[in-house]
């Protein structure tokens, strides 16, 4: 068997041969193995790009055509209010546009043992979730006669989130400077130092109190512990990778976010490139479509080619194009042409778009080589 594999050593990539070995059925015959490797070889050579093939256009068509069949939906996590994930075409657009603020940022937080086996999973989830004052009160009202704001505490919720009354009073005192804060049983009375004609200040205080941060990781608005295969993970609405990595119970080698700019900031450009590939492929696969991953890899490489993530927009990748006509063909043509004329730019007409625009032979396929003449030495 090893002899057969050796004959393909210089023909097929090492990783491909290893994958074939791993997936071979037990006690496979030599004849069958030869047929398998011959078929793998055939598929491999058929999948290779020919010299002069316009891989950019092929990739654009391969991703764009299935994109017309995508739905415009969002996926909702059952049992969790306001926890949706953007899917389908809107998600593809926000990835390829390189948007810095995405609609539904989320993380999949993997845990170390024994927490991944379910130990203290709820407590860990609640410690991650960003908690504000509005979540630990039953009622929030304004007392017009006393010119004060009254908070009725939800003791059960406070116990669940591990927030004590002294802790709450300390945070309120720190954030609401210039106010008088007192407690009567389950009610906290906040009295701002204002005059009788400044009623709007009471309303402002009431609105500010609701948004005061108590604990948890900022940006994580919802948490959902779920069991995936043989371990527990925590899915979040909102993302803050840097702070999550500081937690001892979190496995930083597997924890991921769908925010490509955050990945670039925390883990670097190469990790962000991989996230682009995985996120686009995940959306396409979830729609039941099939696209060769190499097309997505080419797009990801293009987005990261300048050393930072740039979207496929006129403010991103298109601006980086060397060709004036290629930039003009995308959007705002007059602006690009006038700007190039003022700078004295030269267009070398190296790629497809600009040659199509001026009705010239496109430098791909049979248009790639120049005229080749074979000299007859006898006549010289």
N, C-alpha and C positions, 0 to 999 in steps of 0.2 A: 504493500500500500504506500509506504514512504517513497518507494522508487517512482511510482506514478506521480506523486505530488512533486517530486524533484524535477520531473520533465516540464512542469509548468512553473517552475521557480522564477525563470526569467521572462515569462509570458504574462502572468497575472500578478497583481500586487500582493504583498505578503499578508496584509490584513484580510484580503478576500479569501485567500487560501485557508487562513486560520478559521474564518467564519464557516467555510465549507466543512472543515474538519469537525467543528463543534456541532454542526447540524446534521451530520451524516447518521443514517440509521445504523443500528448495531448489526454486525456480521454482514456488511455490504460486500458484494462480490467485486472482483477486480474489473469485470466487464461493465458492471453498472456504474462503478466509480469513474471509469473512463468516459462513459456517456454523460455523466453529470458534469465532469470537468470540461468536456467538449462544449456542452450547452452553456456553461458559465462563461467560457472563453468567447463563444459566439455573441452572447448578450453583452459582454464587456466591450468587445470591439464595435458592436452596433451602437453602443451608447456613447462612444467617444466622438468628440467634435472633430469634423473634418478641417483640414487647414483652410483658412479663409472663410469659415462659417461665421455668420454674424450672431454670435452667442447672446449679445445684448438684446437684439430683437426677438430671438427665440425665447429668452427668459421672460421678456415683457409679455409676449403672447401667451406663454404657458401659465403665467400667473393671472394675467388680465382676463383671459377667456373663462376660466372657472369662477373668477370674481363676479361675472354677470349672473351666475347661478346662486350666489350666496344670499342668505336671508339678512334682513335688517333688524335682527332681534337682540335681546339681552337675556342672559341666563339668570334665573332667580334661585337662590339657595333656600330650600324649604325650611320653614320654621324660624327664619331670621329676618326681621323687618329691615327694610332699606339695604339689603345686601344683594346687589346685582353685579353681574360681570358682563361687560360689553363683549359681544361676540359678532361673528359674521363680518360683513363688509365694513361697518364702522370701525371695528377693531383693526382690520388690515390697514385702513386709511390712516388711523392715528399712529400706527407703528411706522409705516413707510413715509409719512409726513414728518416723522421725528418730533412729535409734539411733546413739549416739556410738561404740560399738565394734561394728564389723561383722565377720562371720565370715571373709570372705576379702578383705581389702584388697589392691588391686593397682594398678600404674601401667603406662601405655604411654608409654615414654620415646622421644621423637623426637630425632634427632641432627642437628647441622649438618654441612655438607660439609667435608671429604671422608669423615668418619666414617659418614655415612648411606649411603655407597657401599660400606661394608664394611671401611674402614681401621681396624685395631686394635680391631675390634668385640668380640673375646673378652676382650682386656685391659681394655677399658672396662667390660664386663659384670662381670668379676671384681672390678674396683675399686669397683663399686657394691654388690656383695653384702656383707652384714655377715658378717665372719669371726670365729669364736670359737676358743679353744684346742682344743676337742674335734675340730675339723675338720682340724687339722694334726698330729694324733698317731695313731700306729698302735695304741698300747696305753697304758692308764692303770691302774696297780696300786698296792696298798698293801704296804709292807714292814713287817710287824709287829715283827720283831726290831730293825730300825733306827728304828722309829717315823717312817717317812717315806713320801712319795708319789713314785712314779717314772713319768716320761713318756717313752715311746719315740717319737721324732719320725718323721714321714712326710716324708722329704726331697723326694720327687717332688711331693707336694701343696703343700709349702712353696714350691717353685720355681714351680709353676703360679700360686699366689696372691701371688707376689712378697714373701714373708716370709722374712727372714734370721734366723739363730740369735741374733746380738747383739740384734736388734730384739725377738725373743721373750723373751729373758732380761731385757731392760730393762723390758718391760711386766709380766712376772711379778714382778720386784723391786718395781715401783711399786705393784701391786695386792695383793701378799701381804706386807705389812709385818709385821715380827716373825718372819720365817721365814728359814731358811738355804737358799740356792739354789746348787747346784753342777751342773756338766755333765761327764759322762764319755762321750765319743764321741757316740752318737746318743741318749743317755739324760740327761734332766734330773732331778736328785734335789731334791725340796723337803722340808725338814725343819722342821716347826713347833716352836717352843719350848714344849714341854708336858711334863707329868709322866707317869710310866708308867701311872697310873690314869686318865688322860684320853684313852682310846682313841677316844672318839667325836669328838674334835677332828681326828684324822687323817682320819676319814671325811668330816667337814665340809669340810676342806681339799681333799680329792679332788673333792667335788661342786662346790665354789667354783671350782676351777681350770678345770673344763670350760667354765664360762660366762663366762670372762674375755674381754672384747672386744679384738680385735687391730686390725682395720681395716675399711674399707667404711662404708656408710651405715646407721646403726642403724634397725632395723625392716624392712629388706629381707632376707628369708630365702632367697629363690630368685631367679635371673635366667634369662631365656631369650631369646637373640637370635634374631629371626625376620625373614624377608624379606617385606615387604608391598608389593605392586605393584613399584615400581622402587627401593625403599630398604629399608635395615635399620632395625629398631626393637628396643628391648629391653623385654620384658614382665617384670614383677616380681611376686613374691608378697610382700606387705608394702608399706607406703607411707610416704614421707617427702618430700613435695613441696618443702618449704623447703630442705632440704639438696641435693636434686637440682638445683634451680635455680642453685645456687652453682657447678656444674660448667661449665667453659667449652665443652665439647663438646656440651652439651645444648641443644636448641631449646626455650626456655621458652614460646614462643607456641603450641606444639602439644601439649606434654607434658600428660597428663591422669592423674587418679586417680579411682577409684570411691568414695572416701570424701568424702561431701558436707560433713561438718563440717571436714575438713582444707582443702577448697577454700575454704570460708567464711573460715577462719582466715588462709589465705595470700593468696587472691585477692579475697576480699570476697563480699558477699551476692548480687550480681547473677550472678557466676560460679557460685555454689552453686545458684542457681535454675536456671540453664541445665544444670548437671550433673544435677539431679533430673529434668528433662525428658528429657534424653538417656539417662540410665540406665534410667528406666522404659520409655521407648520402645524401647530396645535389647532389653530382656527380652521385651516384648510381641511385637516383630518376630521375635525368635529362636524364639518358640513358634508362629509361623505365624499369628498373630492380627492383626486390623486394628482399630485404635482411632484416631479423629480426634485429632491432636496437641493440639487446643485444649482437650480434656478434661483432658489431662495438664498443660497450661499453667495451667489454672484451679487444679488441685490444688497445683502448685508455687507459684503466686502466694499461695494461702491459707497455705501453710507458711511463706512468707517475709514475710507481710504485717506482722508486728510488728517487723521490723528485725533479726530473728535467726531461725534455723531452728527450727521447732517441729513435732513430730510430730503426726499426727492421732490423739491419745490423750487420755485424761482429764487427763493432766499437761501436755498441750501446747495445741493449738488449742481443744479443747472447753472448757478452763478460761477461755479468752479471750472466749467467747460472752457477749453482753450479757444474753440471755434466761435467766432462772432455770430455766424449764421445759425449755428446750433442753438445758441442762447436766444437768438431772436425768434426762432421757430417755436419756442415754448410759450412764452408770454411777453407782453410789452415789447414788440419788435422795434418800433421807432426809437424807443429809449436806448436799446442796445446798439442799434446801428449808428445813431448820432454820437453816442458815447465812444464807440470804437473809432469813428471818423475823427473825432476831436483828439483822441490819444494816438492816432496813427497805427492802429493794430493791424496785423497781417493774419489773414486766415489761410492756413495751409491746405484746407479741404481734405483732411485725413480720414474723416468718418462718413457715415451714411447720409445723415440728414442734410448737411450742407451741399453734398453732390446731387441729391434729389432736387433740392431747391433750384439749382442752376442747370438742371437737365444734363448732368455729366455722368460718365460711367462711375458706378459706385464701387469703391475699392474693397469688395468682398467677393468670395467665390471665384468665378472665372475673370472677374474684373480686377482681382488682386495682383496677379503678376503682370509685369510689363512685357513688351514684345521680345521673344527669345529667338535669336538667329544662330543657327549652327554653321560655322565657317567650314568651307571646303578647302582643306589645306593644299590639295593638289593644284587647284586653280590659282593659289596665291604664289 
